[in-house]
Amino acid sequence: VQLLVRCPECGAVPFSRSIWMTAATPPWICPQLAVRQPPSRRRRNRCGYDLCQAPTSPLSARDIGTLARLSTTAEAAAAHSLEPVNVAGFGVTARDHLDAVLELIDERSDLIHVLTPGAPESDDLLSSAQLAFEVLDQPTAHAAADIADRHGLLDPNGRHTPIVTDARARRRPHNPLLAAIRLQSLEAVLSPTAQLTFRLATSMPRYPEPIPWWPDQVQYWLEQVPLAVIPQVLWPGTLTPWIQDDDIPARAASAMLLAKIGSTRAWSLIALDLGLPAAFATTPNALVTRMRRNGTWQQFLKALENLATRLADSPPPIDYSARRWAAEPKLIERAVQNIEIDTTPGITVDSNQLAVLLWQTYTGGDARYHPDYGTNATPLEARTTSRTHDALVDSLIERAAKELHHLTGQPDHGPLEWRPP
């Protein structure tokens, strides 16, 4: 039977006030003062209901089964087992499974409200739990999302599974199971920005990590590629055959797309940290549009996700962000002057060209996007040349890079150049 928490006659909660402790009547007789009292203050009317005679409300077999499942799910979560549980086609922990059930109940009936003793909507708890299990018992994410949509659950505009790509997505933790169901069911209609932010190219899409409560917890945002490991122009040969090595704008746009994976960073912030001009902001969208038209976007998205995973497993020993901010033109000019290239016989570049090549090699960027080197009188061939210099120029760049490292004072002891494994 369903347990009662209030007196059926007056609605008082037994033993919730001192009058229950001081009453001379038996403890099963409700001593709560009645609403209507006589004019005389010498006598007070009490409820007097015999709680032993409270009517019972039998539970159905379905309700009993739902309560048993809730208890079993809670016991499995309390065991802290790391053994994955297969739910809606995803492998999750028992704690995530229980949390998903409770969030679905909360979305439908407001969990805190229905658990309030004597709330008139308390009967909704069982029906909401039954619906939650019905959603999560489906074999696939699409089937679970269909049932959820039919009952107004997993609302893309709600607080449990919001579909937003800015910082609002990280204001609170989100259940990974519900997030994967909602995101995978919408994979065909989500924008490219959302596909990058929610990492739809993985087997289990997910939200970006929530914002830490304390500043000392911020080292770098998990689940997103740190800007420090991304050069201004992606390494050659990294995303072939989709991006050619001589297509410098596409390689720069790909670097911005890589920085957007699993992140709510604004495009303007990404362009600023990569040292790209403001006018470059439309180039990633143009690249995505071109790939969506020729049908290669999904393959390219998977390649970007694989690259992000490789960088997480084997991060580069270079802080590209620190190098971009430290390699000022004046310091580069001093570094080139200090190695005295004019005294080197057989040199094929002048000091201006060597400065451009040094900046490109040291930062992993391209001089056409530099506010100084991109507009000077240096020939375009010297500004955009690949790392195919002769051995003498390579040695000069290495010497100048050591001098530049000394001048900047950056604790960067990584190699001059690096390529993903």
C-alpha positions as CSV (number, residue, x, y, z in Angstrom):
1,V,0.0,0.0,0.0
2,Q,1.0,3.6,-0.4
3,L,2.3,5.1,2.9
4,L,0.6,8.2,4.3
5,V,2.5,11.1,5.8
6,R,-0.4,13.3,6.9
7,C,-3.5,12.9,8.9
8,P,-6.4,12.1,6.5
9,E,-8.7,14.3,8.6
10,C,-6.8,17.6,9.3
11,G,-3.7,17.1,7.1
12,A,-1.2,17.5,9.9
13,V,2.1,15.6,9.9
14,P,2.3,13.3,12.9
15,F,4.8,14.3,15.6
16,S,5.9,17.4,13.7
17,R,5.0,19.8,16.5
18,S,5.3,19.8,20.3
19,I,1.6,19.3,20.7
20,W,2.0,15.7,19.7
21,M,4.5,15.1,22.5
22,T,2.5,16.7,25.3
23,A,-1.0,15.3,24.4
24,A,-2.5,13.0,27.0
25,T,-4.3,11.0,24.3
26,P,-2.8,7.8,22.8
27,P,-0.1,8.4,20.1
28,W,-2.4,7.1,17.4
29,I,-5.0,9.8,18.1
30,C,-4.3,13.0,16.3
31,P,-4.1,15.8,18.9
32,Q,-3.8,18.6,16.3
33,L,-6.0,21.6,17.1
34,A,-9.0,21.9,14.8
35,V,-9.6,24.8,12.6
36,R,-12.8,25.9,14.3
37,Q,-12.5,26.6,18.0
38,P,-15.2,27.5,20.6
39,P,-15.4,31.0,21.9
40,S,-14.2,30.0,25.4
41,R,-10.5,29.7,25.8
42,R,-10.8,27.0,28.5
43,R,-11.5,24.3,25.9
44,R,-9.9,23.5,22.6
45,N,-11.2,21.3,19.9
46,R,-8.8,18.7,18.6
47,C,-8.8,16.6,15.5
48,G,-9.1,13.3,17.4
49,Y,-8.8,11.1,14.3
50,D,-7.7,7.5,14.9
51,L,-4.7,7.0,12.7
52,C,-5.1,3.3,13.0
53,Q,-8.2,3.6,10.9
54,A,-6.6,5.5,8.1
55,P,-7.7,4.3,4.7
56,T,-5.2,2.3,2.6
57,S,-4.5,2.9,-1.0
58,P,-3.3,-0.4,-2.7
59,L,-0.6,-0.1,-5.3
60,S,-0.9,-1.7,-8.6
61,A,1.6,-4.3,-9.8
62,R,3.1,-1.8,-12.2
63,D,3.6,0.7,-9.4
64,I,5.3,-1.9,-7.3
65,G,7.5,-2.9,-10.2
66,T,8.5,0.7,-10.7
67,L,9.4,1.2,-7.1
68,A,11.4,-2.0,-7.2
69,R,13.3,-0.8,-10.3
70,L,14.1,2.5,-8.6
71,S,15.4,0.7,-5.6
72,T,17.5,-1.7,-7.7
73,T,18.9,1.2,-9.7
74,A,19.8,3.1,-6.6
75,E,21.5,0.1,-5.0
76,A,23.6,-0.4,-8.2
77,A,24.6,3.2,-8.2
78,A,25.5,3.0,-4.5
79,A,27.9,0.1,-5.2
80,H,30.1,2.6,-7.2
81,S,30.7,-0.1,-9.9
82,L,32.7,0.9,-12.9
83,E,31.1,-1.9,-15.0
84,P,29.3,-0.1,-17.9
85,V,25.5,-0.5,-18.1
86,N,24.1,-0.6,-21.6
87,V,21.3,2.0,-21.8
88,A,19.7,3.3,-25.1
89,G,22.8,2.0,-27.0
90,F,25.4,3.7,-24.8
91,G,27.6,2.3,-22.1
92,V,27.3,4.3,-18.9
93,T,27.9,3.9,-15.2
94,A,25.1,2.9,-12.9
95,R,25.3,6.3,-11.2
96,D,24.8,8.1,-14.5
97,H,21.8,5.8,-15.2
98,L,20.2,6.6,-11.8
99,D,20.9,10.3,-12.4
100,A,19.3,10.2,-15.8
101,V,16.1,8.6,-14.3
102,L,15.9,11.3,-11.6
103,E,16.5,14.1,-14.2
104,L,13.7,12.8,-16.4
105,I,11.4,12.7,-13.3
106,D,12.4,16.2,-12.4
107,E,11.8,17.5,-15.9
108,R,8.3,16.1,-16.0
109,S,7.1,16.7,-12.5
110,D,9.6,18.8,-10.5
111,L,11.3,16.3,-8.3
112,I,11.6,18.6,-5.3
113,H,8.0,19.5,-5.4
114,V,6.6,16.0,-5.7
115,L,8.8,14.7,-2.8
116,T,7.3,17.3,-0.5
117,P,5.2,15.5,2.1
118,G,1.5,15.7,1.3
119,A,2.0,17.5,-2.0
120,P,-1.1,17.0,-4.1
121,E,1.1,16.0,-7.1
122,S,2.9,13.3,-5.2
123,D,1.2,10.6,-7.3
124,D,3.0,12.0,-10.3
125,L,6.2,10.5,-9.0
126,L,5.4,7.0,-9.9
127,S,4.0,7.9,-13.3
128,S,7.1,10.1,-14.1
129,A,9.4,7.3,-13.0
130,Q,7.6,4.8,-15.3
131,L,7.9,7.2,-18.2
132,A,11.6,7.7,-17.4
133,F,12.3,4.0,-17.5
134,E,10.3,3.7,-20.7
135,V,12.5,6.3,-22.3
136,L,15.8,4.7,-21.2
137,D,14.7,1.1,-21.9
138,Q,14.7,1.8,-25.7
139,P,17.4,0.1,-27.7
140,T,18.7,3.2,-29.5
141,A,19.0,6.9,-28.9
142,H,16.6,7.8,-31.7
143,A,13.9,5.5,-30.3
144,A,14.4,6.9,-26.8
145,A,14.2,10.5,-28.1
146,D,11.0,9.7,-30.0
147,I,9.2,8.7,-26.8
148,A,10.8,11.7,-24.9
149,D,9.6,14.1,-27.6
150,R,6.1,12.6,-27.4
151,H,5.9,13.5,-23.7
152,G,7.7,16.8,-23.8
153,L,11.0,15.5,-22.3
154,L,14.6,16.3,-23.2
155,D,13.5,19.7,-24.3
156,P,16.2,21.5,-26.4
157,N,15.1,24.7,-24.7
158,G,15.0,23.4,-21.2
159,R,17.7,23.2,-18.5
160,H,18.4,19.5,-18.6
161,T,19.4,19.1,-22.3
162,P,19.7,22.6,-23.7
163,I,21.0,23.0,-27.3
164,V,23.2,26.1,-27.0
165,T,26.8,26.5,-28.0
166,D,27.8,29.4,-25.8
167,A,28.9,29.6,-22.2
168,R,25.3,28.8,-21.0
169,A,25.9,25.1,-21.9
170,R,28.6,25.0,-19.1
171,R,26.7,26.6,-16.3
172,R,25.7,23.3,-14.7
173,P,26.8,19.6,-15.1
174,H,24.6,17.7,-17.6
175,N,23.9,14.0,-17.5
176,P,26.1,12.3,-20.1
177,L,23.4,9.7,-21.0
178,L,20.6,12.2,-21.6
179,A,23.0,14.4,-23.4
180,A,24.1,11.6,-25.8
181,I,20.5,10.6,-26.5
182,R,19.4,14.2,-27.2
183,L,22.4,15.1,-29.3
184,Q,22.5,12.0,-31.3
185,S,18.9,12.2,-32.2
186,L,19.4,15.7,-33.5
187,E,22.7,15.1,-35.4
188,A,21.0,15.5,-38.8
189,V,19.7,19.0,-38.0
190,L,22.4,20.5,-35.7
191,S,24.6,23.3,-37.2
192,P,28.3,22.6,-37.9
193,T,29.2,24.8,-34.9
194,A,27.0,22.6,-32.7
195,Q,28.5,19.4,-34.2
196,L,32.0,20.6,-33.3
197,T,31.0,21.9,-29.8
198,F,29.1,18.7,-28.9
199,R,31.6,16.4,-30.6
200,L,29.0,14.6,-32.7
201,A,31.8,12.7,-34.6
202,T,32.4,10.5,-31.5
203,S,30.4,7.4,-30.6
204,M,28.9,9.3,-27.6
205,P,28.3,13.0,-28.1
206,R,28.6,15.2,-25.0
207,Y,28.4,18.6,-23.6
208,P,31.5,20.7,-22.8
209,E,32.8,20.4,-19.3
210,P,31.0,22.6,-16.8
211,I,32.7,25.7,-15.5
212,P,34.7,24.9,-12.3
213,W,33.4,26.5,-9.1
214,W,36.8,27.6,-7.9
215,P,39.5,29.4,-10.0
216,D,42.3,27.0,-8.8
217,Q,40.5,24.2,-10.5
218,V,41.1,25.8,-13.9
219,Q,44.1,24.4,-15.6
220,Y,42.6,23.9,-19.0
221,W,39.1,23.0,-20.0
222,L,38.8,19.3,-20.4
223,E,37.2,17.8,-23.5
224,Q,38.4,20.7,-25.6
225,V,41.7,21.2,-27.5
226,P,43.9,23.7,-25.7
227,L,44.7,26.7,-27.8
228,A,48.3,26.2,-26.8
229,V,48.7,23.1,-28.9
230,I,47.2,24.6,-32.1
231,P,49.4,26.5,-34.6
232,Q,48.0,29.3,-36.6
233,V,48.1,27.2,-39.7
234,L,47.7,23.4,-39.3
235,W,50.6,21.2,-39.9
236,P,51.0,20.1,-43.6
237,G,49.7,16.7,-44.4
238,T,47.5,16.5,-41.3
239,L,44.1,16.7,-43.0
240,T,44.8,15.4,-46.5
241,P,43.1,14.7,-48.8
242,W,40.5,17.3,-47.7
243,I,43.0,20.1,-47.2
244,Q,45.9,20.6,-49.5
245,D,49.2,21.8,-48.1
246,D,49.4,24.8,-50.4
247,D,45.9,25.9,-49.4
248,I,47.0,28.2,-46.6
249,P,43.6,29.8,-45.9
250,A,42.0,26.4,-45.6
251,R,44.7,25.2,-43.2
252,A,44.2,28.3,-41.0
253,A,40.4,27.8,-41.1
254,S,40.9,24.2,-40.1
255,A,42.9,25.4,-37.1
256,M,39.9,27.4,-36.0
257,L,37.6,24.5,-36.5
258,L,39.9,22.3,-34.4
259,A,39.9,24.8,-31.6
260,K,36.0,24.7,-31.6
261,I,35.9,21.0,-30.9
262,G,34.3,20.4,-27.5
263,S,34.5,24.1,-26.7
264,T,32.1,27.1,-26.2
265,R,34.8,29.6,-27.2
266,A,33.6,32.4,-29.4
267,W,35.0,32.4,-32.9
268,S,36.4,35.9,-32.3
269,L,38.3,34.6,-29.3
270,I,39.7,31.8,-31.3
271,A,40.8,34.1,-34.2
272,L,42.4,36.5,-31.7
273,D,44.5,33.8,-29.9
274,L,45.6,32.3,-33.2
275,G,46.7,35.7,-34.4
276,L,44.3,35.8,-37.4
277,P,42.8,39.1,-38.6
278,A,39.2,40.0,-37.9
279,A,38.3,39.7,-41.6
280,F,39.3,36.0,-41.5
281,A,36.2,35.2,-39.3
282,T,34.1,34.2,-42.3
283,T,36.6,31.8,-43.8
284,P,35.8,28.8,-41.5
285,N,32.1,29.1,-42.5
286,A,33.0,29.3,-46.1
287,L,35.1,26.1,-45.8
288,V,32.3,24.3,-44.0
289,T,29.8,25.4,-46.6
290,R,32.0,24.2,-49.4
291,M,32.5,20.8,-47.8
292,R,28.8,20.4,-47.1
293,R,28.0,21.1,-50.7
294,N,30.5,18.5,-52.0
295,G,29.5,15.9,-49.3
296,T,32.8,15.7,-47.5
297,W,31.9,17.5,-44.3
298,Q,31.1,14.5,-42.2
299,Q,34.3,12.8,-43.2
300,F,36.2,16.0,-42.5
301,L,34.5,16.3,-39.1
302,K,35.6,12.8,-38.2
303,A,39.1,13.6,-39.3
304,L,39.1,16.7,-37.0
305,E,37.9,14.6,-34.1
306,N,40.6,12.0,-34.7
307,L,43.2,14.8,-34.8
308,A,41.8,16.2,-31.5
309,T,42.1,12.7,-29.9
310,R,45.7,12.3,-31.1
311,L,46.6,15.7,-29.7
312,A,45.1,14.8,-26.4
313,D,47.0,11.5,-26.3
314,S,50.3,13.0,-27.6
315,P,50.3,16.8,-27.0
316,P,53.0,18.8,-28.9
317,P,56.0,19.9,-26.8
318,I,55.4,23.4,-28.1
319,D,53.3,26.2,-26.6
320,Y,52.1,27.8,-29.8
321,S,50.0,30.4,-28.0
322,A,52.9,31.6,-25.9
323,R,55.2,31.7,-28.9
324,R,52.7,33.8,-30.9
325,W,52.4,36.4,-28.1
326,A,56.2,36.4,-27.4
327,A,57.5,36.6,-31.0
328,E,57.3,40.3,-31.4
329,P,58.7,41.8,-34.7
330,K,61.3,43.9,-32.7
331,L,62.6,40.8,-30.9
332,I,62.7,38.9,-34.2
333,E,64.6,41.7,-35.8
334,R,67.1,41.7,-32.9
335,A,67.5,38.0,-33.1
336,V,68.3,38.1,-36.8
337,Q,70.8,41.0,-36.3
338,N,72.6,39.2,-33.5
339,I,73.4,36.2,-35.7
340,E,75.0,38.5,-38.3
341,I,73.9,36.8,-41.5
342,D,75.7,39.3,-43.7
343,T,79.0,37.6,-42.7
344,T,77.7,34.2,-43.8
345,P,78.9,33.2,-47.3
346,G,76.5,31.9,-49.9
347,I,73.4,33.3,-48.1
348,T,70.3,33.3,-50.3
349,V,68.0,35.5,-48.2
350,D,68.3,38.9,-46.7
351,S,67.5,39.9,-43.1
352,N,63.9,40.8,-43.8
353,Q,63.2,37.5,-45.5
354,L,64.9,35.6,-42.7
355,A,62.8,37.4,-40.1
356,V,59.7,36.3,-41.9
357,L,60.9,32.7,-42.2
358,L,61.9,32.8,-38.5
359,W,58.4,33.9,-37.4
360,Q,56.7,31.3,-39.5
361,T,58.9,28.5,-38.3
362,Y,58.9,29.6,-34.6
363,T,55.1,30.1,-34.3
364,G,53.8,27.7,-36.9
365,G,52.0,30.5,-38.6
366,D,51.9,32.1,-42.0
367,A,53.3,35.6,-42.7
368,R,50.3,36.7,-44.8
369,Y,48.2,36.9,-41.6
370,H,50.8,38.9,-39.7
371,P,50.0,42.7,-39.5
372,D,53.7,43.6,-40.3
373,Y,55.1,40.8,-42.4
374,G,51.9,40.4,-44.5
375,T,52.1,43.9,-45.9
376,N,55.8,44.6,-46.3
377,A,57.8,44.6,-49.5
378,T,59.1,41.1,-49.1
379,P,58.2,38.9,-52.2
380,L,55.2,36.7,-51.7
381,E,57.3,33.6,-52.5
382,A,59.6,34.3,-49.6
383,R,56.7,35.1,-47.2
384,T,54.7,31.9,-47.9
385,T,57.4,29.5,-48.7
386,S,57.1,26.0,-47.1
387,R,59.8,24.5,-44.9
388,T,61.8,23.5,-48.0
389,H,64.7,25.9,-47.5
390,D,68.3,24.8,-48.2
391,A,70.4,23.5,-45.3
392,L,72.1,26.9,-44.9
393,V,68.9,28.8,-44.4
394,D,67.6,26.1,-42.0
395,S,70.8,26.5,-39.9
396,L,70.3,30.3,-39.8
397,I,66.7,29.8,-38.7
398,E,67.8,27.5,-35.9
399,R,70.4,29.9,-34.7
400,A,68.0,32.8,-34.8
401,A,65.3,30.8,-33.0
402,K,67.8,30.1,-30.1
403,E,68.6,33.8,-29.9
404,L,64.9,34.7,-30.0
405,H,64.1,32.2,-27.3
406,H,66.8,33.8,-25.2
407,L,65.3,37.3,-25.9
408,T,61.7,36.4,-25.1
409,G,62.6,34.6,-21.9
410,Q,59.8,32.1,-22.5
411,P,60.3,28.7,-20.6
412,D,59.7,26.9,-23.9
413,H,62.3,24.2,-24.4
414,G,60.5,22.4,-27.1
415,P,61.8,21.7,-30.6
416,L,61.7,24.4,-33.3
417,E,59.1,22.5,-35.3
418,W,56.8,19.5,-34.6
419,R,54.4,17.3,-36.5
420,P,51.6,15.1,-35.1
421,P,52.5,11.4,-34.9
